């Protein structure tokens, strides 16, 4: 990645926000909010079983369009070929026969740093398609989750149809049941936040997960499994920094009522 990241960074679309220096979830949410203020309608798309569906043959072809060093290509190929088995995906595309889905190697492990960058690379052509060729009003993508915005509902549907065809050429499909054009004033759930043109809030599922984590930390501190208050503070900092980027003051005030950490009294020693 020390070799690849500078090369890819020069070519990746500026509206791709995953796993890049100076980007991330907050920048993606800010960008979406800017677009919601400018355009009247939006449609949110995500790709069906994206990481398990990434086609190794197509990915290696993309490697060779950008990288010419044979030693580096050999390492990249080994990383892809060494991917562990992913969730099985049975999808058919034009030109396939009965056995095509089983004959093609697919899937990257989602937790690897290389997988995150390869995924950005795999969809970079989609970013350029919708912005440079189809001229969509607004666009923001975080990994396989992306939002298209425009002032014309019909135009958004046309762009989604072209997007569907492009994805099929990469052996990918959209979550069709989740496609819905909505007025921008209704907001969008994206990168863990519900975002409107005027404000945003932390998604309810994230709040529930944080409450469960706090409950575990209180029990662990009481039992002595967490030894110091500094360890507690470190576990709070990242989530509080994330939540503070939203309109969350009332939420944090309500949640903080349960942020009381006490040691469980020791049982008296037997006489």
N, C-alpha and C positions, 0 to 999 in steps of 0.2 A: 504493500500500500504506500510505502514511502516513495516508490517509483511511480505507481499508477495514479495516485491522488492528484498530483499537479497536472498530469496529462489530462485526466478526465475533467478536472475543475475548469479547464480552459474551454471545454466544449459543452458541458452540461447546461441545460436551459436555466436561466435565473429564477424561474418559477418552480423549480424542483428544490424541496426544502429538507429532505431526509438525509441525516448523517453527513452534513456538510458544515464546514467551519463558517460561522457567521450566519447560519440559517437556523434550522430546528423548529420545534413546535410553536414557540412564541412568535417567531418571524412569520411562520405560515399563517397563524391566526390573525396577525396584524395585516398581512397581505389580503386575506379573505375579507376582513372588515372594510378595507379600502375599496375593494371591488363591490361589496354589498352596498356601499354608499353611492357608487357610480352607476350601477346597472340594476334594472328592475326585476330580473328573473335569474334563477340559478337552477342548475341540475347537478346532483352529486352522484358520482360513479365510483364503484370499486370493482376489482377484478376477482372473479370466482377462483378461490384456492390458488392465489397468485404464486407464492413461493413453491408449493408442490408442482405447479404447472410449468415452471420455466424450462423451456426446451433446450437441452444441452447443445444440440447441433446449431440452432439459431444463435445461441449465446457465443459459441466459439467462432462463428462467422463474424459476429460483431467485434470480437477481439481482433481479428485479422484486418478489419477495416481501419483500425486506429493504431495498432501496435505492429511493429515490423521486426523487433528483436526476437530471434528464434528461442533464445534461452528463457526470456521472460514469458513468451507464449507457452513454452513447455511447462513452466511452473503453473501458469494459470489453468492450463488444460488438466494438470494433475489435481488441482484444487477442485475443479468441477467434477472430474471423473471419480474423485474420492468422496463425493457427497454421500452421506448416509441415506438410507431409504426414507422417503417422505410419505405423507398420506397419499394413498392411491387415488389417481384422477382418471376417470374414464370419459373423455370428451372426444368427439369426432368433428373433423373439419373437411371442407371440400377437397376431394382427391384421395381421401383415406379409404382403405379397405377395412375389412373386419378386424384385422390384427394390428393395424397401425398404432393405436394407443398403447399396446403392450410392447411394440417393437422399439419405440423411441424412449431414450433415457430422459428423465425429467426430474426437476426438483433441486432446490438448494436449502441447506439448513439455515433457518431464519436468524439464529443467534450469532452467526459469524460476521465479522466486519466485512470480509470480502463479499459475502452474500448481499449485504446492504448496498454496497457500491455496484456490484454486478446488476442488482435489481434496478438501481437508478439508470444504469447504462442501457438495460434492456428496454426501458420505456422512454428513453430520451427522444427517440424518433416521434413518439406520440406527442410530446410537448411541442416540438417544432411543427408537427402537422397541424395541430389545432390553432396555434398562434400565427405561424408564418403563412400557411397555405389556406386554412379555412377561416382565418381572421376572426376568431371568437373575440368577444368583447373583453372578457377577463378569464384568467385561468390560474389555478394554484394546485400543486400536487405534492403530497407527502407519501412517498413509496407508491402503493397501488391505489391510494384513495385520492381522488381529484375532483375538483369543482369547476364547472364551466359556467360563465355568466354572460348575459347579453340583455339587451332591451327588447328582443324579439323572441317570443316563445317558440314559434315555428323554426326560427334559425337554430335554436338550441337543439331541437329534435333532429334537424338535418345534420348537425355536427356530431351528435351522438351516433347517428347511423353510419357516418363516415368513420368514426372512431371504432365502431363495432367491426367494420371491415378490416381496418388496420390491425386490430388486435387478433383477428382470425389469422392474418398472415404471420403472426407470432405464436399461433396456437394458444391463444388466450380468449376468454369470454367474460363479458360483464355479468354482474348480478342483476339480471333483468327485472326482478321483482322490486328492486330498490330504486329504480329509475323514476323520478317524478320531478317535473318542472314546478317550482314554487316561487311565489313573489319573494323578493329579497327581504322584505319587512318581516317575514316569518322566521328568518334566521336559519342557521345550519349548525348541525353537530359535526365538528371537525377537530382533529388532533386533541380530543379530550375536553373540548369546550363547546358550549352552545353559544354561537356568535350571532349577534344582530348588528345592524348598521351603527347603532348607538352605544352598545355595551356588550359584555359577554359574561357568562357565568360558568363555573366548573360543572362538568357533567355529573348527574346524580350518581351514576355507577362509580365514578372516581371517588366521590365523597363517601359512599358506603364502604369501598375498599379501604379508604384511609381510616374510617372509624374502626374497622376490624383490626387494622394494624395497630392503632392506638390501644385497643383492648388487649391485644397480645403483649404490647410493650408494658402496659400496667401490670399484667400478671407476671411477666418475666422480671420486672424490676422488684416486685414484691417478693418473689422467690429467690432473688439474688442472681438470676441468670444474666441480667444486665447489671453491671457492677456499679456504674457511676452515672450521675445526672448528665455528664458531658456526652456519654454514649446515647442517652435519650435525645439530647439536643441535636446531635448530628443526624439522627434518624428523622427529626422533624424538619430540618432546614430545607431540604430539597423540595418537599411537598409544599411547605409554606411559601417558598419562593415562587413555585408554579402557581399556587392559588392566588397569590397577591397580584398577579397580572390580570386577574378578572375582577369583576365588581363583587368582591367577596367579603367585605368588612363585616356585614351582619352574619354571614355564614361562619367566619372564623370566631366571632364573639360567641355564637351559639355552641360551636364545637369545643371551644376552650374551657367550657364549664366542666368537662370530663378530663381535663389534662392535669389531674392530681395524682402524683406518684408517691406512694408510701411503702416502706418495708413492712413485710408481715412480721408481727411480733414473734420472737423466738419462744419456743416452749420452755418452761422452767426446767432446769436440770433436776433429775431425780435425786432424792436425798439418800 
